[in-house]
Amino acid sequence: MRHRNAGFKLGRNTSHRRALLRNLATSVIQEDRVQTTIAKAKAVRPHVEKMITLGKKGDLNARRQAHAFLATDDAVKRLFDVVAPRYGDRNGGYLRIVRTGFQQGDGAEKAFIELLGAEKQLEVKRQKRADLKAKKRAELEKQIEEQKKQEETEGQGGEEAA
């Protein structure tokens, strides 16, 4: 029986599990959306929600507690400056877990864990990525076009000499 056994062990020892959850929480705060397995998403949810609650407090002690858990200074700064103010009027429930399918290889069920209200930021990131992709594609097409013109001019020059 599992009476009073809270939490997820995730098939890891204590230090490995703690490092995994710290890194995953840091990634969620920095990226707004992370793809992982269902079990990991469910395990990291309380940690990220606690970090956002600390961010809403905003005092020095809360910043120190968040810094002790999160892996990078950038994540702490983003938590207090960007993420926490987004949820000023909300009492909990800052995350959404969306199931996406199965992992190839071991068949583990995958999911996105994402911050609510981050749709605008994610859309901006998606648009920037699409613009960058289109720009690279245009440059590549331009290079191909230049190569074709260069080959044609070389081909014409060789025919005249012969």
C-alpha positions as CSV (number, residue, x, y, z in Angstrom):
1,M,0.0,0.0,0.0
2,R,1.1,3.6,-0.7
3,H,-0.4,5.3,2.3
4,R,1.2,8.6,3.0
5,N,3.9,8.2,0.3
6,A,3.6,11.5,-1.5
7,G,5.8,12.5,-4.5
8,F,7.3,10.8,-7.4
9,K,10.6,8.9,-7.3
10,L,11.0,8.8,-11.1
11,G,13.4,5.8,-10.9
12,R,16.2,7.9,-9.5
13,N,18.1,8.4,-6.3
14,T,17.5,11.5,-4.2
15,S,20.3,13.7,-5.5
16,H,19.6,12.8,-9.1
17,R,15.9,13.4,-8.7
18,R,16.5,16.8,-7.0
19,A,18.9,17.8,-9.8
20,L,16.4,16.7,-12.5
21,L,13.5,18.7,-10.8
22,R,15.7,21.8,-10.3
23,N,16.8,21.8,-14.0
24,L,13.3,21.1,-15.3
25,A,11.8,23.9,-13.1
26,T,14.5,26.3,-14.3
27,S,13.7,25.4,-17.9
28,V,10.0,25.9,-17.5
29,I,10.6,29.4,-16.0
30,Q,13.1,30.4,-18.7
31,E,11.3,28.9,-21.7
32,D,7.6,29.1,-20.7
33,R,7.0,25.7,-22.2
34,V,9.0,22.4,-22.0
35,Q,8.3,19.0,-23.5
36,T,8.9,16.1,-21.1
37,T,7.2,12.9,-19.8
38,I,3.9,13.0,-18.0
39,A,5.5,11.7,-14.7
40,K,8.2,14.4,-14.8
41,A,5.6,17.1,-15.6
42,K,3.4,16.1,-12.7
43,A,6.5,15.9,-10.4
44,V,7.8,19.4,-11.3
45,R,4.5,21.2,-11.1
46,P,4.5,21.8,-7.3
47,H,8.0,23.1,-7.5
48,V,7.4,25.6,-10.2
49,E,4.2,26.8,-8.5
50,K,6.1,27.3,-5.3
51,M,8.7,29.3,-7.2
52,I,6.0,31.5,-8.7
53,T,4.5,32.1,-5.3
54,L,7.9,33.2,-4.1
55,G,8.2,35.5,-7.1
56,K,4.9,37.1,-6.2
57,K,6.1,37.8,-2.7
58,G,9.0,39.7,-4.2
59,D,11.1,40.3,-1.0
60,L,14.7,39.6,-0.5
61,N,14.2,36.4,1.4
62,A,11.9,35.0,-1.3
63,R,14.5,35.9,-3.9
64,R,17.2,34.0,-1.9
65,Q,14.9,31.0,-1.5
66,A,14.3,30.9,-5.3
67,H,18.0,31.3,-6.0
68,A,18.7,28.3,-3.7
69,F,16.4,26.1,-5.8
70,L,16.7,27.4,-9.4
71,A,19.9,26.6,-11.4
72,T,20.7,30.0,-13.0
73,D,20.7,33.7,-12.1
74,D,18.8,34.4,-15.3
75,A,15.9,32.2,-14.3
76,V,15.6,34.0,-10.9
77,K,15.7,37.4,-12.6
78,R,13.1,36.3,-15.1
79,L,10.9,34.7,-12.4
80,F,10.7,38.0,-10.4
81,D,10.6,40.4,-13.3
82,V,8.5,38.7,-16.0
83,V,6.7,35.5,-14.8
84,A,5.5,36.3,-11.3
85,P,3.9,39.7,-12.1
86,R,1.8,37.9,-14.8
87,Y,-0.1,36.0,-12.0
88,G,-0.6,38.9,-9.5
89,D,-4.4,38.2,-9.2
90,R,-4.3,34.4,-9.5
91,N,-4.1,32.1,-6.5
92,G,-2.3,29.0,-7.8
93,G,-2.8,26.9,-10.9
94,Y,-0.1,28.6,-12.9
95,L,0.7,25.6,-15.1
96,R,-0.9,23.5,-17.7
97,I,0.0,19.9,-18.7
98,V,-0.9,19.0,-22.3
99,R,-0.5,15.4,-23.4
100,T,1.1,15.2,-26.8
101,G,1.6,11.5,-27.6
102,F,4.2,8.8,-27.1
103,Q,7.9,8.8,-27.1
104,Q,9.6,6.8,-29.8
105,G,11.8,4.2,-28.3
106,D,10.3,3.3,-24.9
107,G,6.7,4.4,-25.5
108,A,6.7,6.9,-22.6
109,E,3.8,9.3,-22.7
110,K,5.0,12.8,-23.5
111,A,3.5,16.2,-22.5
112,F,4.1,19.9,-22.7
113,I,4.2,21.6,-19.3
114,E,3.6,25.3,-19.9
115,L,2.9,28.5,-18.0
116,L,-0.6,29.9,-18.4
117,G,-0.8,33.2,-20.1
118,A,2.5,32.6,-22.0
119,E,0.6,32.1,-25.3
120,K,1.5,35.6,-26.4
121,Q,5.2,35.1,-25.7
122,L,5.2,31.7,-27.3
123,E,3.5,33.1,-30.4
124,V,6.1,35.9,-30.6
125,K,8.9,33.3,-30.3
126,R,7.2,31.2,-32.9
127,Q,6.9,34.2,-35.3
128,K,10.5,35.1,-34.8
129,R,11.6,31.6,-35.5
130,A,9.4,31.6,-38.7
131,D,10.8,34.9,-39.8
132,L,14.4,33.7,-39.3
133,K,13.6,30.5,-41.2
134,A,12.1,32.5,-44.1
135,K,15.1,34.9,-44.1
136,K,17.6,31.9,-44.3
137,R,15.5,30.3,-47.0
138,A,15.5,33.5,-49.1
139,E,19.3,33.9,-48.6
140,L,19.8,30.3,-49.7
141,E,17.6,30.7,-52.8
142,K,19.6,33.9,-53.7
143,Q,22.9,32.0,-53.4
144,I,21.5,29.2,-55.6
145,E,20.3,31.8,-58.2
146,E,23.8,33.4,-58.2
147,Q,25.5,30.1,-58.6
148,K,23.2,29.3,-61.6
149,K,24.0,32.6,-63.2
150,Q,27.7,32.2,-62.6
151,E,27.6,28.7,-64.2
152,E,25.7,30.0,-67.2
153,T,28.3,32.8,-67.7
154,E,31.2,30.3,-67.4
155,G,29.4,28.0,-69.8
156,Q,28.9,30.7,-72.4
157,G,32.5,31.9,-72.1
158,G,33.8,28.4,-72.7
159,E,31.7,28.0,-75.8
160,E,33.0,31.2,-77.4
161,A,36.6,30.3,-76.9
162,A,36.1,26.9,-78.6
